[in-house]
Amino acid sequence: MSDINNQGDDRQYITFIANGQEFASNIMVIREIRGWTETTALPNVPDYVRGVINLRGMVLPVIDLKARLGLGMTEVTPKHVIIVINTGTRQSGLLVDAVSDIITVGAADIQPPPDIMRNGGNDFVDGVAVRDGRMVTLLGIEGLTATLN
């Protein structure tokens, strides 16, 4: 898990909705946002991997964010989107309900994840930011995609 609380700079995040909750990812890992595309299923992958899509000649695994967080499988509609992320070592897609906004968050606005999350070995959440009275969960993208190596 990255230690974003020790960084003094403000960072921009893209917010998105999954399972009715608001999540965010550092804008620097987002390559593009595209509409839902049917995936090709793969054998012997975790249930949260929806399959793969062809992205301009590259095979891109698509992770169902809701399922990855243990909240059940997403019932996909044409309104869903895939956020293409690049962690430096790999590209993946995240299936989410919708993209919401771009926000700027300062290190002082970020609270660490609750202890119960860290005790469970969850490295998906870098922190929680309170913005305009709403809580936004800041995701650790590297942790979400770690099993795709």
C-alpha positions in Angstrom: 0.0 0.0 0.0 1.4 3.4 -0.9 1.8 5.9 1.9 0.0 8.9 0.4 -0.4 10.7 3.7 3.3 11.6 3.6 3.0 13.4 0.3 2.7 17.1 0.6 1.3 17.9 -2.9 -2.3 18.0 -3.9 -3.3 15.2 -6.3 -6.0 14.9 -8.9 -8.3 11.9 -8.8 -11.0 10.6 -11.1 -14.0 9.6 -9.2 -16.3 6.8 -10.3 -19.3 4.8 -9.0 -19.4 1.1 -8.3 -22.2 -0.6 -6.3 -23.6 2.9 -5.4 -20.3 3.9 -3.7 -17.9 6.6 -4.8 -14.3 5.6 -5.4 -11.3 7.5 -6.9 -8.1 6.7 -8.5 -5.0 8.9 -9.1 -5.6 10.5 -12.5 -2.0 9.7 -13.5 -2.8 5.9 -13.9 -5.9 6.5 -16.1 -5.2 6.0 -19.8 -8.7 6.3 -21.1 -12.4 5.8 -20.4 -14.4 3.8 -22.8 -17.9 2.4 -23.1 -18.7 -1.2 -22.1 -17.5 -3.8 -24.5 -18.4 -7.5 -24.2 -15.4 -9.5 -22.9 -14.1 -12.9 -23.9 -14.1 -15.2 -20.9 -10.9 -16.9 -19.8 -10.6 -20.2 -18.1 -9.0 -20.5 -14.6 -9.1 -16.9 -13.6 -10.5 -15.3 -10.4 -14.3 -14.6 -10.6 -13.7 -10.8 -10.6 -11.9 -11.0 -13.9 -14.7 -10.5 -16.5 -12.4 -11.6 -19.3 -10.4 -9.7 -21.9 -11.1 -7.2 -24.7 -9.1 -6.2 -27.7 -7.8 -2.7 -27.2 -6.2 -1.6 -30.5 -4.4 -4.9 -30.9 -3.6 -5.4 -27.2 -5.3 -8.0 -25.0 -6.7 -6.1 -22.0 -7.9 -8.0 -18.9 -11.1 -6.4 -17.4 -11.6 -6.5 -13.7 -15.1 -6.1 -12.3 -14.5 -3.6 -9.5 -17.6 -4.5 -7.6 -16.6 -8.2 -7.6 -13.0 -7.4 -6.8 -14.1 -5.6 -3.6 -16.2 -8.6 -2.6 -19.5 -6.9 -3.3 -20.9 -9.4 -5.9 -20.8 -9.4 -9.7 -21.9 -6.4 -11.7 -25.0 -6.8 -13.9 -23.6 -5.1 -16.9 -25.7 -2.7 -19.0 -24.6 -0.6 -22.0 -24.3 2.4 -19.6 -21.3 0.8 -17.8 -17.8 1.9 -18.6 -14.3 0.5 -18.6 -11.5 2.6 -17.1 -8.2 1.7 -18.8 -5.5 1.9 -16.2 -1.7 1.7 -16.5 0.3 0.8 -13.4 3.6 1.0 -15.3 4.0 -2.8 -15.4 0.7 -3.6 -17.0 -2.5 -2.2 -18.4 -5.9 -3.4 -17.2 -9.5 -2.3 -17.4 -11.8 -1.6 -14.5 -15.5 -2.2 -15.0 -17.5 0.5 -13.1 -21.0 1.9 -13.2 -20.1 5.4 -14.2 -17.3 8.0 -14.1 -18.3 11.0 -12.0 -15.8 13.8 -11.7 -12.2 15.0 -11.3 -11.3 16.2 -7.8 -8.2 17.6 -6.2 -7.3 16.2 -2.8 -4.6 17.4 -0.5 -2.7 15.0 1.7 -4.2 16.6 4.8 -7.7 15.7 3.5 -6.9 11.9 3.4 -7.6 9.7 6.3 -6.0 6.2 6.5 -8.2 3.2 5.9 -9.9 1.9 9.0 -7.8 -0.7 11.0 -10.2 -3.5 10.2 -9.4 -3.1 6.5 -5.7 -3.3 7.1 -6.0 -6.3 9.4 -7.7 -8.2 6.6 -4.7 -7.8 4.3 -6.7 -5.4 2.1 -4.2 -3.4 0.0 -6.9 -2.0 -2.3 -7.6 1.1 -0.3 -5.0 3.9 0.1 -7.3 6.1 2.2 -10.6 7.9 2.5 -11.2 11.5 1.6 -14.1 13.6 2.8 -15.2 16.0 0.0 -18.2 18.2 0.3 -19.8 16.0 3.0 -19.3 12.8 1.0 -16.7 10.1 1.6 -14.6 9.0 -1.4 -12.6 5.8 -1.1 -9.1 6.2 -2.7 -8.1 3.0 -4.4 -4.7 1.5 -4.6 -4.7 0.4 -8.2 -1.6 -1.7 -7.8 -3.3 -3.8 -5.2 -6.4 -4.3 -7.3 -4.4 -5.6 -10.2 -1.7 -7.5 -8.4 -3.0 -10.9 -9.1 -2.9 -10.3 -12.9 0.8 -10.9 -13.2 
